[in-house]
Amino acid sequence: MVYSHNAPFRADVVGSYLRPAELKAAREDFAAGKIDAAALKAVEDKAITELVAKQKAAGLHVITDGEFRRGWWHFDFMWGFNGVDHAAAAHRVAFHDEVTPADTATVTGRISGENHPFVEHFKFVKQFEDENTVARQTMPSPAQTRFVLTGNAAAYPYDEFYKNDDELTADIVAAYRQVIADLYAAGCRNMQFDDCTWGMYCDTTFAAQIGLKPDDIQKICELGVRLNNAAIEDQPDDLAINTHVCRGNYHSTYAFEGSYDPIAPYLFAKENARAFYLEFDTPRAGGFESLAHIADGKYVVLGLV
């Protein structure tokens, strides 16, 4: 029997955990050609099984695979779409004190969501559900995927496949809806959109540096909400789709800072996620005044330590 409640819970997690040393070593060995995919999967399976046991022992009602099968929290999901592939990034992402490796996702054909590998990843975690736990599947938001793919258009143009960004956006939404349907068919009732795009617009200093004015931020936020809502709309009532918003975290450093105030009238008021998982564990997140914009019937999980 599966746990009858669904997120958010009083104590919750967004889904990612620090990778154990054995898993990191196996991933390095796989990249170097020392082990094959089957050997890497065996290490992943073991690490995930042990992690799920720890989550249950801690009394959590949600279990995840810790995102242990991914090298990135977002790119691996994007690479799972048909028509999206791995490429070298033209620009690395600058975090405080560090820059990321030069990886990204680019359009290599018409995008669709059939046979996404994350569905099989979910099925492995699903087997551990019990009368006290629900399995969660995390993924970057549709807005995050569009941001990455359109941001790479100068270095990796996709006009061979799409006449304009509206066509691209429509296919991104359709691909997400396909993956969501396939996950639902596999028994997934708890999904989470991870979304760091909002963090850029919270950071007024960064926004000013790249020339974004308040009107620009409004248009970008409204587009992001429309895109995410298009994937969420008309989903089954027993499916919880939540969203996690942070300011970028990489090797315990961060990318952006600033309160939620610039985005609250759009994200909090208009996005149709069931719950907002919000980073609030440092002064970089600002105060709680922005939460006044949360729409009726929505939940908020404050990321506090």
N, C-alpha and C positions, 0 to 999 in steps of 0.2 A: 504493500500500500504506500502511495506517495503522499508526502506532506500536503495537507489540504489548503494551507495558506500560501500566499505569494508575496513577493517583495513590494514595498520595502519592509525590512525587519528592524527591530530595535537595535540590534548589533549586526552590521553588514560590512561587506567588503566590495571593492570595485572589480576585483577579479584577478589582478596581476600579483604575483609573488616573486621574490628574489630567486633566481635560478640556483639550484645546488651545484656544488663544484663538479660533481660527477657528470651532470648534464652539460655544463659549460665545456668541460673537457671533451665530451663526446661530440658536441657540435663543432668544436675546433678540429677534431680528428676527421669528421665527415667532410668538412670544407677542404681539408688537406688530402682527401682521398684515402685515408687510412682505414676507414670503416665504410660500409655501405648503408643505404637507407634503412634496411631492415634492422641493422645493428643499432642505428641511431633511434629508431622507433622503440626498440626494446628498452633502451635507457629512458626514453621519454615516458613510456608506459609505467615503468617502475617508479619514476619520480612523481608522476601524477597520482598513482595509487597511494603512495606514501603521503602525499600532500592532502588528498581527500581524507585520509584517516586522521590527519592532524586537524583539519577543519571540523570534522565531526567531533573529535575529542574536545575541541574548544567550545563546543555547543552551538556552532553556527548553523543557521537554517538554510544557508546557501552554500553550494559547493561549486568550485570551478577547477579547471585544469591548470590554473596559475599562469595560463598563456605560455606553458612550457614548450609547446611545439612551434613557437614563433621566435624569429630573430628580432623582429620589430613588433610593436603593439599594433601597428596600422598597416604597414606595407604588405605583410604576409597575407592579410585578408584581401587587399586590393589585387595582389598577384594571383589570387585564386579565381578572379573573374576571367571569363573568356574575353579576349581582346585587351587585356592589361598585362604588362610584363615588367620585369625588373630592368633597371637601367642605372647608369652612373649619373648622379645628381650634378647639375651644372653649378649649384651652390650648396655648400654645407649649411646646416642649421646651426646658428650660433646660440649656445646656452651661456650662462654666466660661468666663466672659467673653462669652458670646453666647447668644442664643435663636434658634431656627429660625423660618422662615416658618410662617404658620398654615395648613398643609395637613394633610390626613389622609384616611383611607379609611373609608367607611361602608357599611352594608348597605342596599341599595335593592331587594332581591328575594331569591328563593331562589338560593343560590350554587351555581355549577357551573363546570367548567373547560374546556368545549369551546371550540375555536378561540382559544386563548390566543395573543396576539401574540408572546410570547417564543419560541414554536416557530419562527416565521418569522425572528426575530432570530438564533436558533441556526443555522438553515440557512445564513445568510450566512457565519458563522464556520466552519461545517463544511467549506465548499468549500476552505479553506486547510489542512486537515489533510494531513499527509504522513507519510513513514516515520519521522519523528522527533518528531511532535507529536500531541497529543490535544486536542480542543476541549472547553472547560468551559462549562457553563451555571450561573450563580448565581441564587439566589432567596432571599427571606426564608423562614425556617422556618415550618412550620404553627403552631408555638407563638407565633411573632412575629405572624403574621396574626391569630390568635385574640386575642392581647393587645390589638392595635390595635382590632379590631372590637368586642370586648366593652367596652373602655375608653371607647368613644364612645357607649355605649348611653344614657347620661343625656341627652346633647345630641341624639343621633340614634337614637331607640328603634327596635328591629326586631321588636317583638312582633306586628306585622302579618303577619310572614313566619314567625316561629319561636315556638313555645310556650315554649321554654326554651333555655338555653345548650348543653345536651347535643345538641339537634337541630342547632343552629348548628355545633357542633364536628364532628358527623358529616358535614355537608355540606362543611366546610372540608377534612376528610380526603379525602373523595371527589373534591373538585375538584383537590386536589394529585395524587392518584393518576391522574386523567385527564391532567393536564399532564405528569406524569412518563411516562405511557404514550405520549403523543403525541411527546414529546421523544425517547424511546427509538426510536420508529418512524422518527423523522427522523435517527437515527444517533447520538444522544447517549449516551455511555457514561461521562460524568463530570459529576456534578451536585453542587452545594454549597448547603446550607442556611446562610444567614447569620442569626445569632441574637444579638441584643443584649439580649434579655430577661434572660439570666443575669447580665449585668453589674449590674443593679439589686440582685440578691440577694447579689452579692459585696460590695456596698457596705453595710457594716453601719450606717454613720451614716445613709445614706438610708433603709434599711429601718426603722430606729428612728423616723425622722421621720414616716414614713407609717404607723407602728403595726404593722409586721410582726414577729411573734414567731417563734422558731425553728420552732414547729409549723406556722405559716402558710407559712413558706418551704418546709418539707418538702412540704406539700400542693401548693403551686404548682409546685415542681420535679417532683414525681411526675406531675402532670397534663401538664406540658410534655413530659416524656420519653414518656409514653404517646401523646401527640398526634403527636410526631415519629416515633415508632416505628410508629405505625399507617400512616403514609405510606410508610415504608421497607420494612415487612414484605413478604415474598414477591416481592421484585423480582428480576429476572434476575441470575444470578451474575456476569455480565460488566459489570454496572452498578455503578460506584462512587458512592455517595452519602456525601459528607463534610460536616462542619459547621465553620463558622468562628464563633468566639466572641470578641467584643471588648466594650469598655466605652463604645462610642459615640464616633465621631469625626466632627467637623464643623468645616470651616475650620481644621484643625490644632489644635482644642481638643477637650475630652472631656467626657463626662457623668458617669461613675462611676469609682470606684477601690476597690481591695480585692482580697485574694487569692481564689483559686478555692475555698478551703476550705469555705464554706457550701454550695456546689452540687456539689462533687466526688462525694459519695456517691451522687448521683442521676444527674447528667449523665454523668460519666466512667464510672461503674460500670454504668449501665443503658441508655444510649442506644445504638442499634445502627448508628450511623454507622461507616463503615470507618475514617475518620481524623478527628481533632480538630485543627483549625487554631487555635492559641491565642495570643492577644496576650501577649507577654512582653517587649516592647521598652522598658518603663519600669518604675521601681520600683512603680508603681501596681498591677502585676499580682501582687505578692507573691512568695513563694518557690516552689520546685518540689515541696514536700512533698505538695501535693494530687494530684500525678501518680501517687501510690501507688494511687489509686482506679481508674486506667485498667484496664478489663477485659482479660483475656487475648485476644490476637488482634487488638487494636485498635492503630492507629498514632497517633502524636502528631507534629504539625509545630509547632515552637516559633517564634512570630513574633519573631525576634531581628534586630536591625540592628547 
